[in-house]
Amino acid sequence: MKVHKSLLNKAFIFLRGSNWRLIIFVVMNCKNCNKCNCIKRGKRNGIQRYFCKSCNSYFQEAYSYIAYQETTNTLIKSMLKEGCGVLSISRIIGISKNTVLSRMLKISNQIKAPYFNKLGCKFEIDELWTYIKQKDNFTWITYVIERETKQVIDFFVGSKSKENIRPLIHKVLCSNLIKFIQID
């Protein structure tokens, strides 16, 4: 058995008499755990599938659907910031509205309250209400913004009650603010 130096770790050349055979091994890293413990495991729709022995997951080398591209989530985020609805995002990107909704849920679970350390600022606290599925099922979004920069300091999504609004007001009062303004 001889191994060609330029194909080391990727191909092996087997010699048997006058017949030779070239066998190519594709080195594939797992998309989940990034380990090199993957083997070929069948085809689906004519596309080779791989199986990772480390994390027991299946994956493809490349996905053809737009929803699997890495830029899809950033596109959805930017279009939501511009005020596009679910159906318009679905139509423009070219993916299902159910995919847009599931990605929105994943993105929203990653949202954290922003860090704000500027002292002596003016803050505004405001609220808006919206409904979920039915007009009877409404919810409140209460938020605190810094008056000059319009940066969101904190927010809460839920029912309008003292227990839910108290942590927002407490955070503002503990930050040495100059003036507290409520806009109706």
Sequence and secondary structure as in RCSB ss.txt:
>XXXX:A:sequence
MKVHKSLLNKAFIFLRGSNWRLIIFVVMNCKNCNKCNCIKRGKRNGIQRYFCKSCNSYFQEAYSYIAYQETTNTL
IKSMLKEGCGVLSISRIIGISKNTVLSRMLKISNQIKAPYFNKLGCKFEIDELWTYIKQKDNFTWITYVIERETK
QVIDFFVGSKSKENIRPLIHKVLCSNLIKFIQID
>XXXX:A:secstr
 B  GGGTTTEEEEEETTEEEEEE      TTT  S EEEEEEETTEEEEEETTT  EEESS  SGGGSTTHHHH
HHHHHHTT  HHHHHHHHTS HHHHHHHHHHHHHT         S EEEEEEEEEESSSTTSEEEEEEEEETTT 
 EEEEEEE   HHHHHHHHHHHHTT  SEEEE  
